[in-house]
Amino acid sequence: MNFSIIIAVIAILFIFIVLWFVTKLLTKVFMIIFILALGIGYLYVNQIGPFNHEKLTVNSLNKAFCNDSVDVDICDCIVKNIQVHADSLSQLDPDDKYVVQKSLINNYGKSMECLKLRNAEKKYKRFLVELSGYDLTIPDSLQYKAQKVGEKIIDKFK
C-alpha cells in the first residue's frame, strides 16, 4: 500500500510540474500572439502598410503638386505628363489599379526632357522623395519596372 501511495504522489508531482511548464509556455505563446494582434490592429486602424487602401490617383497628385502652385516645374513637366498618359491607359484598362504608377514609369523620359529644358532636373528626385512619403505602393511600381526590363532583355535574346 505504501508503494501505491508513493507512486500516486510522484504522479501528482509529475503532473503538477508538467502543467506548470506547459502553462508558462502557453502564457508566452499567448502573449506573443496578443502583442502581434495589437500591432496588426494598430496598422489596420491607422491604414499603414498593407492596410493602406488609398491608392495613388491623378487627383491626389494634382492636389499635392498643382493646386497650390507649389512647384510649377513639377506640375507641368511631371504631373501633367502622368495625367495624359494615365487617361489613355485608363481608357484601355479601366480596372487597372496601378495606372498612375505605370504612367510615372513610362513618362520618365518625357518628364526629364521637360525638366532639362527648364534647367530643373533635380526636381524629379525631389518629386520622387515627396511621392514616396505620400504613397506606399511605389515599391510595387519598381517591381513592375524590373519585370518590364527583364521582359525586354529576354525578347532581345530570342
Secondary structure as the mmCIF struct_conf table of DSSP 4:
data_model
#
loop_
_struct_conf.conf_type_id
_struct_conf.id
_struct_conf.beg_label_comp_id
_struct_conf.beg_label_asym_id
_struct_conf.beg_label_seq_id
_struct_conf.end_label_comp_id
_struct_conf.end_label_asym_id
_struct_conf.end_label_seq_id
HELX_RH_AL_P HELX_RH_AL_P1 ASN A 2 VAL A 45
TURN_TY1_P TURN_TY1_P1 ASN A 46 GLN A 47
HELX_RH_3T_P HELX_RH_3T_P1 GLY A 49 PHE A 51
HELX_RH_AL_P HELX_RH_AL_P2 VAL A 58 PHE A 65
TURN_TY1_P TURN_TY1_P2 CYS A 66 ASP A 68
BEND BEND1 VAL A 70 VAL A 70
HELX_RH_AL_P HELX_RH_AL_P3 VAL A 72 ASP A 73
HELX_RH_PI_P HELX_RH_PI_P1 ILE A 74 VAL A 79
HELX_RH_AL_P HELX_RH_AL_P4 LYS A 80 LEU A 92
TURN_TY1_P TURN_TY1_P3 PRO A 94 ASP A 95
TURN_TY1_P TURN_TY1_P4 LYS A 97 TYR A 98
HELX_RH_AL_P HELX_RH_AL_P5 VAL A 99 ASN A 106
TURN_TY1_P TURN_TY1_P5 ASN A 107 ASN A 107
HELX_RH_AL_P HELX_RH_AL_P6 TYR A 108 LEU A 117
TURN_TY1_P TURN_TY1_P6 ARG A 118 ASN A 119
TURN_TY1_P TURN_TY1_P7 GLU A 121 GLU A 121
HELX_RH_AL_P HELX_RH_AL_P7 LYS A 122 TYR A 134
TURN_TY1_P TURN_TY1_P8 LEU A 136 THR A 137
HELX_RH_AL_P HELX_RH_AL_P8 ILE A 138 PHE A 157
#
